[in-house]
């Protein structure tokens, strides 16, 4: 009986399944390795493992499919009945099968071990590759993060070559700053994009020694043609192989620069006119004086003050006044050179700095051009306005300071204004002495009332038809202890400027009412006199003035109907609503109101029916030459007729000749006053004059 020589298989089904899993894992590991780190070595290794895997699969398949026979008892039974030769052949086949089985088992078991070892090595390699890939990915993420920060940072980074400033690398965020791509600027010198005036700043930013030590400011051209203000800080990285240049971190500060410029302009310019303000003017004047001290040519300062601007501003409104000031600024600036400076110092006062003017004659010539420019009529809201200015000139030769030059020009301006409107005056030392004298006089005027130095004179107002005194005008006089007797022209304007006019005017009103009431009580004349007292703008603007007048009337006993308050034409057009209220309160006291110097100021014909006035006083300038100039006679006759038609009494001022009185009587002008009848006299002299009434009548008869 043949013995069974074929051993049972040492490979179990679980081992076969494990082999399949190992080879499958090998292939997956190789593919993952190739995905992370592709290359020829990974390709060769994958082909080798795939070949081993295929061979193992064939062997396992043979074993599993029974092509390699496994000996059992059925095999011995099958060959027992065969002849010897056939049995020998069968035994040989059995041995072949046994060898094949052993080889298959060995291959399978060996492949399992090799596969496990290879899988371990590949797993370790994969872990190393994955760690290296993680580092690379982290570096890439860091690079992307840095790139995003550079792209979206408010600063724009560039690398420039030292010396020539060629842009070697440029962050893409340059598009936000200059509207250009990085490729558009790389390779170009930074100076090519910079403003020509900023070449020095760009050179400093390109200098290895200077650049890192300070910040830099320059302008770069935008793609739209405009300029962007840039501030930059630099870092020298020329020795860094990764950079090899100067790193510039640039920031667009155009908006901040524009805001700074606006604030600076507001700090040194007048908001209404756009001209320089006092601070900027004084700064430039200081530089001009310093230059003159260094043997440079002298400069000149013109101080310009508008004539009658307050009347325009108050009568037509502040909007019109502002437009007038803007027009003056435009005309003044248009008449000057580019090197000169025009400034608005405040209100209606302007100053002009003329560089290299040479002498006073040159400054006068410029002042003449300014006068001509201002004289052109201004059409505004359907009105035609004309205005002029008084101009003072002071030379700035370096021997004086800023304040002194401005003061001298101001003094000269007041001198020009004192000699008539639209005048020009050059400063002289005597003017300064007069100013000092004026200041001293102002101080003394404050004490004049308390010291009893003010007296009141009276000029008669004559009934031209009857030839008798109907009233008087009260005129103040100052008995100065050292200067002698001063008329109102010498100090009333000063009182207006200093504000002492309110107290002074109330004193004159009290004295005049008291003295005229006393004369009327004495019945010196045939009828009670009325007394006219001048009222200033400041007095009428005082809310307490009506009550003060009422108190004076009560104190002195003068009947209200015997008091006439004289107002100027210009006063009536100032603050009409406020003035109207004051006039109505005064009229409620029972007194009368007169318009003084009628015809010399702004026309108030349209206001005569609005305001509660009772008398018109024709200015002396219309009475002069009345009998020799027919056109004047017609004008005066027109005013007389106007008064009659409006039921207003008319008083002609400044009658000095009998012929003038005759003309006025022929026009039926009811009243007149002037030197023909009497100069202003004190209360005692007035009593004597009233006693001589027949003499005034003879003057009327002679006329």
C-alpha positions as CSV (number, residue, x, y, z in Angstrom):
1,X,0.0,0.0,0.0
2,X,1.5,3.3,-0.9
3,X,2.2,5.7,2.0
4,X,1.1,9.2,1.7
5,X,4.1,11.4,1.0
6,X,2.3,14.7,0.5
7,X,2.2,16.8,3.8
8,X,-0.9,18.7,4.6
9,X,-0.8,22.4,3.7
10,X,0.7,24.8,6.4
11,X,-1.2,27.8,4.9
12,X,-4.5,28.4,6.5
13,X,-7.3,30.5,4.9
14,X,-6.8,33.3,7.4
15,X,-3.2,33.6,6.3
16,X,-4.3,33.8,2.7
17,X,-6.7,36.6,3.6
18,X,-3.9,38.4,5.6
19,X,-1.6,38.2,2.6
20,X,-4.2,39.8,0.4
21,X,-4.6,42.6,3.0
22,X,-0.9,43.2,3.3
23,X,-0.3,43.4,-0.5
24,X,-3.3,45.8,-0.8
25,X,-2.0,48.0,2.0
26,X,1.4,48.0,0.3
27,X,-0.1,49.3,-2.9
28,X,-2.2,52.0,-1.1
29,X,0.9,53.1,0.9
30,X,3.0,53.4,-2.3
31,X,0.3,55.4,-4.1
32,X,0.0,57.8,-1.1
33,X,3.8,58.1,-1.1
34,X,3.8,58.9,-4.8
35,X,1.1,61.5,-4.3
36,X,3.2,63.3,-1.7
37,X,6.6,62.8,-3.2
38,X,6.4,61.7,-6.8
39,X,9.6,60.4,-8.6
40,X,11.3,57.6,-10.5
41,X,12.2,55.7,-7.3
42,X,8.6,55.6,-6.1
43,X,7.6,54.4,-9.6
44,X,10.1,51.5,-9.5
45,X,9.1,50.4,-6.0
46,X,5.4,50.4,-7.0
47,X,6.1,48.2,-10.0
48,X,8.1,45.7,-7.8
49,X,5.4,45.4,-5.2
50,X,2.8,45.1,-7.8
51,X,4.8,42.2,-9.4
52,X,5.2,40.4,-6.1
53,X,1.5,41.0,-5.4
54,X,0.5,39.5,-8.7
55,X,2.7,36.4,-8.3
56,X,1.4,35.8,-4.8
57,X,-2.1,36.1,-6.0
58,X,-1.5,33.5,-8.7
59,X,0.1,31.1,-6.2
60,X,-2.7,31.6,-3.7
61,X,-5.2,31.1,-6.5
62,X,-3.5,27.7,-7.4
63,X,-3.7,26.6,-3.8
64,X,-7.2,27.7,-3.4
65,X,-8.3,26.3,-6.8
66,X,-6.8,22.7,-6.2
67,X,-4.5,22.7,-9.1
68,X,-1.8,21.8,-6.6
69,X,-3.2,18.6,-5.2
70,X,-3.2,17.9,-1.5
71,X,-2.8,14.2,-0.7
72,X,-5.4,12.3,1.3
73,X,-6.7,8.8,1.7
74,X,-8.7,9.0,-1.5
75,X,-5.5,9.4,-3.5
76,X,-4.1,6.0,-2.2
77,X,-7.4,4.3,-3.1
78,X,-7.3,5.8,-6.5
79,X,-3.8,4.3,-7.4
80,X,-4.0,1.0,-5.6
81,X,-5.4,-0.9,-8.5
82,X,-2.9,0.4,-11.1
83,X,0.0,-1.5,-12.5
84,X,3.5,-1.0,-11.2
85,X,4.6,1.5,-14.0
86,X,1.4,3.5,-13.6
87,X,1.9,3.5,-9.8
88,X,5.4,4.7,-10.2
89,X,4.2,7.5,-12.5
90,X,1.6,8.4,-10.0
91,X,4.1,8.5,-7.2
92,X,6.4,10.8,-9.2
93,X,3.4,13.1,-9.9
94,X,2.6,13.0,-6.2
95,X,6.1,14.0,-5.3
96,X,6.0,16.8,-7.8
97,X,2.8,18.0,-6.3
98,X,4.3,17.7,-2.8
99,X,7.3,19.9,-3.9
100,X,4.9,22.4,-5.5
101,X,2.9,22.5,-2.3
102,X,5.9,23.1,-0.1
103,X,7.1,25.8,-2.5
104,X,3.7,27.4,-2.5
105,X,3.5,27.4,1.3
106,X,7.0,28.8,1.6
107,X,6.3,31.5,-0.9
108,X,3.0,32.5,0.7
109,X,4.6,32.5,4.2
110,X,7.7,34.3,3.0
111,X,5.7,36.8,1.1
112,X,3.7,37.5,4.2
113,X,6.8,38.3,6.2
114,X,8.4,40.3,3.4
115,X,5.2,42.1,2.8
116,X,5.0,43.0,6.5
117,X,8.6,44.2,6.6
118,X,8.2,46.2,3.4
119,X,4.9,47.6,4.6
120,X,6.7,48.7,7.9
121,X,9.5,50.4,5.9
122,X,7.1,52.1,3.6
123,X,5.0,53.2,6.5
124,X,8.0,54.8,8.1
125,X,9.0,56.4,4.8
126,X,5.5,57.7,4.4
127,X,5.5,59.2,7.9
128,X,8.7,61.0,7.2
129,X,7.4,62.2,3.9
130,X,4.2,63.3,5.5
131,X,6.1,65.2,8.2
132,X,8.2,66.9,5.6
133,X,5.1,67.6,3.5
134,X,3.4,69.1,6.6
135,X,6.4,71.4,7.2
136,X,6.3,72.5,3.5
137,X,2.6,73.0,3.7
138,X,3.0,75.1,6.9
139,X,5.7,77.1,5.2
140,X,3.4,77.6,2.2
141,X,0.5,78.6,4.5
142,X,2.9,81.1,6.3
143,X,4.0,82.5,2.9
144,X,0.3,82.8,1.8
145,X,-0.5,84.5,5.2
146,X,2.5,86.9,4.8
147,X,1.4,87.6,1.2
148,X,-2.1,88.4,2.3
149,X,-0.8,90.7,5.0
150,X,1.4,92.5,2.5
151,X,-1.4,92.7,0.0
152,X,-4.0,94.2,2.4
153,X,-1.7,96.2,4.7
154,X,-2.1,100.0,4.7
155,X,1.6,100.2,3.9
156,X,2.9,99.3,0.5
157,X,6.3,97.5,0.5
158,X,8.9,97.7,-2.2
159,X,12.5,96.7,-2.6
160,X,14.7,99.2,-4.3
161,X,18.3,99.1,-5.4
162,X,20.7,101.3,-3.4
163,X,22.0,104.3,-5.3
164,X,19.8,104.5,-8.4
165,X,16.6,103.5,-6.6
166,X,15.5,101.0,-9.2
167,X,12.4,99.1,-8.0
168,X,13.5,95.4,-7.8
169,X,10.3,94.0,-6.2
170,X,6.9,95.6,-5.6
171,X,4.0,94.4,-3.5
172,X,0.7,94.1,-5.5
173,X,-0.9,96.6,-3.2
174,X,0.8,99.4,-5.1
175,X,-2.4,99.3,-7.3
176,X,-4.4,100.8,-4.4
177,X,-1.9,103.6,-3.9
178,X,-1.0,104.5,-7.5
179,X,-3.5,102.6,-9.7
180,X,-0.6,100.7,-11.2
181,X,0.3,97.0,-11.2
182,X,3.5,95.7,-9.7
183,X,4.8,94.7,-13.1
184,X,4.3,98.3,-14.3
185,X,6.7,99.7,-11.8
186,X,9.3,96.9,-11.3
187,X,12.5,97.8,-13.1
188,X,11.8,101.6,-13.1
189,X,13.7,104.0,-10.9
190,X,11.6,105.3,-8.0
191,X,12.6,108.9,-9.1
192,X,10.8,108.3,-12.4
193,X,7.5,108.1,-10.5
194,X,8.3,111.0,-8.1
195,X,7.5,114.7,-8.3
196,X,10.4,116.7,-9.8
197,X,10.6,118.8,-6.7
198,X,11.0,115.7,-4.5
199,X,14.2,114.4,-6.2
200,X,16.3,115.1,-3.1
201,X,13.9,113.1,-0.8
202,X,13.9,110.2,-3.2
203,X,17.7,110.2,-3.3
204,X,17.8,110.1,0.5
205,X,15.4,107.1,0.5
206,X,17.8,105.3,-1.9
207,X,21.0,106.0,0.2
208,X,22.1,103.0,2.4
209,X,23.6,105.4,5.0
210,X,20.8,107.9,5.2
211,X,17.7,105.9,4.4
212,X,17.4,103.8,7.6
213,X,18.0,106.8,9.9
214,X,14.9,108.9,9.1
215,X,11.5,108.9,7.6
216,X,11.0,110.2,4.0
217,X,8.2,112.2,2.4
218,X,7.7,112.6,-1.3
219,X,5.0,112.6,-4.0
220,X,4.4,109.8,-6.5
221,X,2.4,110.1,-9.7
222,X,-0.9,108.2,-9.8
223,X,-2.0,106.5,-13.0
224,X,-4.7,109.2,-13.3
225,X,-2.0,111.9,-13.5
226,X,-2.5,113.2,-10.0
227,X,0.0,113.1,-7.2
228,X,-0.2,111.1,-4.0
229,X,1.7,112.2,-0.9
230,X,3.7,109.3,0.5
231,X,5.6,108.8,3.8
232,X,8.2,106.0,3.8
233,X,10.5,104.3,6.3
234,X,13.5,102.3,5.0
235,X,15.4,99.3,6.1
236,X,18.8,98.3,4.7
237,X,18.6,94.6,3.6
238,X,21.3,94.8,0.9
239,X,23.4,92.1,2.7
240,X,20.5,89.7,3.0
241,X,20.7,87.3,0.0
242,X,16.9,86.9,0.0
243,X,16.4,90.6,-0.4
244,X,19.5,92.4,-1.7
245,X,18.1,95.9,-1.5
246,X,16.6,98.7,0.6
247,X,13.1,97.8,1.8
248,X,10.7,100.7,1.7
249,X,7.5,100.6,3.6
250,X,5.3,103.4,2.0
251,X,2.0,104.8,3.2
252,X,-0.4,107.1,1.3
253,X,-0.9,110.2,3.5
254,X,-2.7,112.2,0.8
255,X,-5.9,112.6,2.8
256,X,-4.1,113.5,6.0
257,X,-2.0,116.0,4.0
258,X,-5.1,117.5,2.5
259,X,-6.6,117.9,5.9
260,X,-3.4,119.5,7.3
261,X,-3.4,121.8,4.3
262,X,-7.0,122.8,5.0
263,X,-6.3,123.4,8.7
264,X,-3.2,125.3,7.8
265,X,-5.1,127.4,5.3
266,X,-7.8,128.1,7.8
267,X,-5.2,129.1,10.4
268,X,-3.5,131.6,8.2
269,X,-6.3,132.8,5.9
270,X,-9.5,134.8,6.2
271,X,-12.6,132.5,5.9
272,X,-14.7,135.1,4.2
273,X,-12.4,136.5,1.5
274,X,-9.7,133.8,1.2
275,X,-7.0,136.4,1.7
276,X,-4.2,136.1,4.2
277,X,-5.1,136.8,7.8
278,X,-3.3,139.0,10.3
279,X,-1.0,136.1,11.5
280,X,0.2,135.3,8.0
281,X,0.6,138.9,7.1
282,X,2.7,139.7,10.1
283,X,4.8,136.6,9.5
284,X,5.5,137.7,5.9
285,X,6.1,141.3,6.9
286,X,8.6,140.0,9.5
287,X,10.5,138.2,6.7
288,X,10.4,141.3,4.5
289,X,11.9,143.5,7.3
290,X,14.6,140.9,7.9
291,X,15.5,141.0,4.3
292,X,15.5,144.8,4.3
293,X,17.9,144.7,7.3
294,X,20.3,142.6,5.2
295,X,20.7,145.6,2.8
296,X,17.7,144.4,0.7
297,X,15.3,146.8,-0.9
298,X,12.6,148.2,1.4
299,X,9.0,147.0,1.4
300,X,5.9,149.0,1.9
301,X,2.7,148.4,3.8
302,X,-0.7,149.8,2.7
303,X,-3.5,150.0,5.2
304,X,-6.9,150.2,3.5
305,X,-10.1,151.0,5.2
306,X,-13.5,151.1,3.3
307,X,-15.4,154.4,3.5
308,X,-19.0,154.2,4.8
309,X,-18.9,150.4,4.9
310,X,-21.0,150.4,8.1
311,X,-23.8,152.2,6.3
312,X,-23.8,149.6,3.5
313,X,-23.6,146.7,5.9
314,X,-26.3,148.0,8.3
315,X,-28.7,149.4,5.7
316,X,-28.5,146.6,3.1
317,X,-27.8,143.6,5.4
318,X,-24.7,141.6,6.4
319,X,-25.1,139.4,3.3
320,X,-24.6,142.3,1.0
321,X,-21.8,143.6,3.2
322,X,-20.0,140.2,3.0
323,X,-20.3,140.2,-0.8
324,X,-18.9,143.7,-0.9
325,X,-15.9,142.5,1.2
326,X,-15.4,139.6,-1.1
327,X,-15.5,141.9,-4.1
328,X,-13.0,144.2,-2.5
329,X,-10.7,141.3,-1.8
330,X,-10.9,140.1,-5.4
331,X,-10.2,143.6,-6.8
332,X,-7.3,144.2,-4.4
333,X,-5.7,140.9,-5.2
334,X,-6.2,141.5,-8.9
335,X,-4.3,144.8,-8.8
336,X,-1.2,143.3,-7.1
337,X,1.8,141.3,-8.3
338,X,2.1,137.6,-7.4
339,X,4.9,138.4,-4.9
340,X,2.8,140.9,-3.0
341,X,0.5,139.9,-0.1
342,X,-3.1,141.1,0.5
343,X,-4.7,140.4,3.9
344,X,-7.9,141.1,5.6
345,X,-7.2,142.2,9.2
346,X,-10.8,142.3,10.3
347,X,-14.0,144.1,9.6
348,X,-13.5,146.4,6.6
349,X,-9.7,146.8,7.2
350,X,-7.2,145.4,4.7
351,X,-3.4,145.4,4.5
352,X,-1.1,145.0,1.5
353,X,2.6,144.1,1.7
354,X,4.5,145.4,-1.4
355,X,7.9,143.8,-1.9
356,X,10.8,145.7,-3.4
357,X,8.7,148.9,-3.7
358,X,11.7,151.2,-3.6
359,X,10.1,154.4,-2.3
360,X,6.9,156.1,-1.3
361,X,6.2,157.2,-4.8
362,X,6.0,153.6,-5.9
363,X,3.7,152.8,-3.1
364,X,1.5,155.7,-4.0
365,X,1.2,154.5,-7.5
366,X,0.0,151.1,-6.3
367,X,-2.5,152.8,-4.0
368,X,-3.8,154.7,-7.0
369,X,-4.4,151.5,-8.9
370,X,-6.2,150.1,-5.9
371,X,-8.4,153.2,-5.7
372,X,-9.3,152.8,-9.4
373,X,-10.1,149.1,-9.0
374,X,-12.4,149.8,-6.1
375,X,-14.2,152.7,-7.8
376,X,-15.9,150.5,-10.4
377,X,-19.6,150.1,-9.6
378,X,-20.9,146.8,-8.2
379,X,-24.1,145.4,-9.5
380,X,-25.7,143.3,-6.7
381,X,-29.2,142.0,-6.4
382,X,-30.6,144.7,-8.7
383,X,-28.6,147.5,-6.9
384,X,-25.7,149.5,-8.1
385,X,-23.2,150.0,-5.3
386,X,-20.2,152.3,-5.3
387,X,-17.6,152.3,-2.6
388,X,-14.1,153.6,-2.0
389,X,-11.3,153.4,0.6
390,X,-8.9,155.5,2.5
391,X,-5.4,154.2,2.3
392,X,-2.4,154.8,4.5
393,X,1.2,154.0,3.4
394,X,4.2,153.2,5.5
395,X,7.7,152.2,4.3
396,X,9.2,149.1,5.9
397,X,13.0,149.6,5.6
398,X,14.1,147.3,8.4
399,X,14.6,149.9,11.0
400,X,11.2,149.3,12.5
401,X,9.4,146.2,13.7
402,X,6.2,144.6,12.5
403,X,3.9,146.3,15.0
404,X,5.4,149.7,14.4
405,X,5.1,149.4,10.6
406,X,1.4,148.4,10.8
407,X,0.7,151.2,13.3
408,X,2.3,153.7,11.1
409,X,0.3,152.6,8.1
410,X,-2.9,152.7,10.3
411,X,-2.0,156.2,11.4
412,X,-1.5,157.3,7.8
413,X,-4.9,155.8,6.9
414,X,-6.7,157.9,9.6
415,X,-4.9,161.0,8.3
416,X,-6.2,160.2,4.8
417,X,-9.7,159.7,6.1
418,X,-9.6,162.9,8.1
419,X,-8.8,164.9,4.9
420,X,-11.8,163.4,2.9
421,X,-12.9,160.0,1.6
422,X,-10.9,158.0,-0.9
423,X,-7.7,159.6,0.0
424,X,-4.1,158.4,0.3
425,X,-1.5,159.5,2.9
426,X,2.1,158.5,3.5
427,X,3.2,158.2,7.1
428,X,5.2,161.0,8.6
429,X,6.5,161.3,12.1
430,X,4.2,164.3,12.7
431,X,1.3,162.0,12.2
432,X,2.5,159.8,15.1
433,X,2.8,162.9,17.3
434,X,-0.8,163.8,16.4
435,X,-1.9,160.3,17.3
436,X,-0.2,160.5,20.7
437,X,-1.8,163.9,21.2
438,X,-5.2,162.3,20.3
439,X,-4.7,159.6,22.8
440,X,-3.8,162.1,25.5
441,X,-6.9,164.2,24.5
442,X,-9.1,161.1,24.7
443,X,-7.9,160.5,28.3
444,X,-8.6,164.1,29.3
445,X,-12.0,164.0,27.6
446,X,-13.1,161.3,30.0
447,X,-12.6,163.7,32.9
448,X,-13.9,166.8,31.2
449,X,-17.6,166.4,32.4
450,X,-16.7,165.8,36.0
451,X,-14.2,168.7,35.9
452,X,-16.9,171.1,34.6
453,X,-14.9,171.9,31.5
454,X,-17.8,171.4,29.0
455,X,-20.1,174.3,28.2
456,X,-23.0,174.7,25.8
457,X,-23.3,177.5,23.2
458,X,-26.4,178.3,21.3
459,X,-26.9,179.4,17.6
460,X,-30.2,181.1,16.9
461,X,-32.7,179.5,14.5
462,X,-34.6,182.4,12.8
463,X,-38.1,182.6,11.4
464,X,-37.1,183.9,8.0
465,X,-40.5,185.5,7.4
466,X,-40.9,187.2,10.7
467,X,-37.2,187.9,11.3
468,X,-37.3,186.7,14.9
469,X,-35.5,183.9,16.8
470,X,-37.8,180.9,17.0
471,X,-35.3,178.5,18.6
472,X,-31.7,177.6,19.1
473,X,-29.3,174.7,18.3
474,X,-27.2,173.6,21.3
475,X,-23.4,173.2,20.5
476,X,-21.0,171.9,23.0
477,X,-17.6,173.6,23.7
478,X,-14.6,172.3,25.7
479,X,-12.8,174.7,27.9
480,X,-9.5,172.8,27.9
481,X,-7.1,173.9,30.7
482,X,-4.1,174.0,28.4
483,X,-5.4,173.9,24.8
484,X,-8.0,176.6,25.2
485,X,-11.6,176.6,23.9
486,X,-12.2,173.6,21.6
487,X,-15.1,173.3,19.2
488,X,-17.1,170.0,18.7
489,X,-15.1,169.2,15.5
490,X,-12.0,168.8,17.6
491,X,-13.3,166.2,20.0
492,X,-16.8,164.9,19.1
493,X,-15.4,162.3,16.7
494,X,-13.0,161.2,19.4
495,X,-15.8,160.9,21.9
496,X,-17.7,158.7,19.3
497,X,-14.6,156.4,19.0
498,X,-14.0,156.1,22.7
499,X,-17.6,155.7,23.7
500,X,-17.6,158.7,26.0
501,X,-20.2,160.3,23.7
502,X,-23.1,158.8,25.6
503,X,-22.3,160.4,28.9
504,X,-21.1,163.6,27.1
505,X,-24.3,163.8,25.1
506,X,-26.5,163.3,28.1
507,X,-24.7,166.1,29.9
508,X,-25.2,168.5,26.9
509,X,-28.9,167.6,26.8
510,X,-29.4,168.3,30.5
511,X,-27.5,171.6,30.4
512,X,-29.4,172.8,27.2
513,X,-32.8,171.9,28.5
514,X,-32.1,173.6,31.8
515,X,-30.8,176.8,30.4
516,X,-33.4,177.2,27.6
517,X,-36.1,176.5,30.1
518,X,-34.7,179.2,32.4
519,X,-34.6,181.7,29.5
520,X,-38.2,180.8,28.5
521,X,-39.3,181.3,32.1
522,X,-37.6,184.7,32.1
523,X,-39.7,185.6,29.0
524,X,-36.8,187.4,27.4
525,X,-38.1,186.8,23.9
526,X,-41.6,187.3,22.5
527,X,-42.3,183.5,22.5
528,X,-40.8,180.4,24.1
529,X,-37.8,179.0,22.3
530,X,-37.3,175.4,21.2
531,X,-33.9,173.9,21.6
532,X,-32.3,171.4,19.1
533,X,-29.8,168.9,20.5
534,X,-27.7,166.6,18.3
535,X,-27.9,162.9,19.0
536,X,-25.2,160.4,18.0
537,X,-25.6,156.9,16.7
538,X,-24.3,155.4,19.9
539,X,-26.8,157.4,22.0
540,X,-29.7,156.3,19.9
541,X,-28.6,152.7,20.0
542,X,-28.6,152.8,23.8
543,X,-31.8,151.0,24.9
544,X,-31.9,153.3,28.0
545,X,-31.8,156.5,25.9
546,X,-35.6,157.3,25.8
547,X,-35.9,156.8,29.5
548,X,-32.8,159.1,30.0
549,X,-34.4,161.8,27.9
550,X,-37.7,161.5,29.8
551,X,-35.7,161.9,33.1
552,X,-34.0,165.0,31.8
553,X,-37.2,166.6,30.8
554,X,-38.7,165.9,34.2
555,X,-35.6,167.1,36.0
556,X,-35.3,170.4,34.0
557,X,-39.0,171.2,33.6
558,X,-38.6,171.9,29.8
559,X,-41.9,170.9,28.0
560,X,-41.3,168.0,25.6
561,X,-42.7,170.0,22.6
562,X,-39.9,172.5,23.1
563,X,-37.2,169.8,22.6
564,X,-35.9,168.8,19.1
565,X,-33.5,165.9,18.7
566,X,-31.4,166.1,15.5
567,X,-30.5,162.9,13.8
568,X,-28.1,162.4,10.8
569,X,-29.3,160.9,7.5
570,X,-27.0,157.9,7.8
571,X,-28.3,157.2,11.3
572,X,-31.8,156.7,9.9
573,X,-30.6,153.9,7.5
574,X,-28.7,152.0,10.2
575,X,-30.6,149.1,11.8
576,X,-33.9,150.5,10.6
577,X,-36.1,148.2,12.8
578,X,-34.1,149.0,15.9
579,X,-34.0,152.7,15.1
580,X,-37.7,152.8,14.3
581,X,-38.5,151.4,17.8
582,X,-36.3,154.0,19.5
583,X,-37.8,156.9,17.5
584,X,-41.3,155.8,18.3
585,X,-40.5,155.7,22.0
586,X,-39.0,159.2,21.8
587,X,-42.0,160.6,19.9
588,X,-44.2,159.1,22.6
589,X,-42.6,161.6,25.0
590,X,-44.0,164.5,23.0
591,X,-40.7,165.9,21.5
592,X,-39.9,166.5,17.9
593,X,-37.3,164.9,15.6
594,X,-35.2,166.5,12.9
595,X,-33.1,165.1,10.0
596,X,-29.8,167.0,10.2
597,X,-27.5,167.7,7.1
598,X,-30.3,166.5,4.8
599,X,-29.0,165.6,1.3
600,X,-25.4,164.8,2.2
601,X,-25.7,161.1,2.9
602,X,-27.6,158.2,1.5
603,X,-31.0,159.2,0.1
604,X,-33.7,158.7,2.7
605,X,-36.6,160.1,0.7
606,X,-38.3,156.7,0.8
607,X,-37.9,156.7,4.6
608,X,-39.3,160.2,5.4
609,X,-42.9,158.9,5.4
610,X,-41.8,155.8,7.4
611,X,-40.0,157.6,10.2
612,X,-41.8,160.0,12.6
613,X,-39.7,163.1,11.7
614,X,-40.9,166.7,12.0
615,X,-38.1,168.8,10.5
616,X,-35.6,168.8,7.7
617,X,-32.3,170.7,8.0
618,X,-30.7,171.5,4.7
619,X,-26.9,171.2,4.8
620,X,-24.7,174.3,4.5
621,X,-23.1,172.8,1.3
622,X,-26.4,173.4,-0.5
623,X,-26.7,177.0,0.7
624,X,-23.2,178.1,-0.3
625,X,-23.4,180.0,-3.6
626,X,-27.1,179.5,-3.6
627,X,-27.7,182.9,-5.2
628,X,-25.0,182.4,-7.8
629,X,-25.7,178.9,-9.0
630,X,-29.2,178.3,-10.3
631,X,-28.9,174.5,-10.2
632,X,-28.3,174.7,-6.4
633,X,-31.3,177.1,-6.1
634,X,-33.5,174.6,-7.9
635,X,-32.3,171.7,-5.6
636,X,-33.0,173.7,-2.4
637,X,-36.4,174.8,-3.7
638,X,-37.2,171.1,-4.4
639,X,-36.3,170.2,-0.8
640,X,-38.4,173.1,0.5
641,X,-41.4,172.0,-1.5
642,X,-40.8,168.3,-0.5
643,X,-40.9,169.4,3.2
644,X,-44.1,171.4,2.6
645,X,-45.8,168.4,0.8
646,X,-44.9,166.1,3.7
647,X,-45.9,168.7,6.3
648,X,-42.3,168.9,7.5
649,X,-40.7,172.2,8.6
650,X,-37.5,173.1,6.8
651,X,-34.4,174.8,8.3
652,X,-31.6,176.1,6.0
653,X,-28.2,175.9,7.7
654,X,-25.1,178.0,7.0
655,X,-26.7,181.3,5.9
656,X,-23.9,183.9,5.8
657,X,-25.0,186.4,3.2
658,X,-28.1,188.6,2.8
659,X,-28.6,187.4,-0.8
660,X,-28.8,183.8,0.5
661,X,-31.5,184.7,2.9
662,X,-33.4,186.6,0.2
663,X,-33.3,183.5,-2.1
664,X,-34.6,181.3,0.8
665,X,-37.4,183.7,1.6
666,X,-38.4,183.8,-2.1
667,X,-38.6,179.9,-1.9
668,X,-40.8,180.3,1.2
669,X,-38.2,178.4,3.3
670,X,-39.6,178.9,6.8
671,X,-36.5,178.8,9.0
672,X,-32.7,179.4,8.7
673,X,-29.6,179.8,10.8
674,X,-26.0,180.9,10.2
675,X,-23.4,183.6,10.9
676,X,-25.6,186.2,9.1
677,X,-27.7,186.1,12.2
678,X,-25.3,185.0,14.9
679,X,-22.4,182.8,15.8
680,X,-23.0,180.3,18.6
681,X,-23.1,182.1,21.9
682,X,-23.4,181.3,25.6
683,X,-26.6,181.5,27.6
684,X,-25.8,185.1,28.8
685,X,-25.1,186.3,25.3
686,X,-28.2,184.6,24.0
687,X,-30.3,186.6,26.5
688,X,-28.8,189.8,25.1
689,X,-29.4,188.7,21.5
690,X,-33.0,187.9,22.3
691,X,-33.4,191.4,23.7
692,X,-32.2,192.8,20.4
693,X,-34.7,191.0,18.3
694,X,-35.4,194.2,16.1
695,X,-31.9,193.9,14.7
696,X,-32.6,190.4,13.4
697,X,-35.8,191.8,11.9
698,X,-33.8,194.5,10.1
699,X,-31.7,191.8,8.6
700,X,-34.8,190.0,7.3
701,X,-36.1,193.3,5.9
702,X,-32.8,193.9,4.1
703,X,-33.0,190.5,2.5
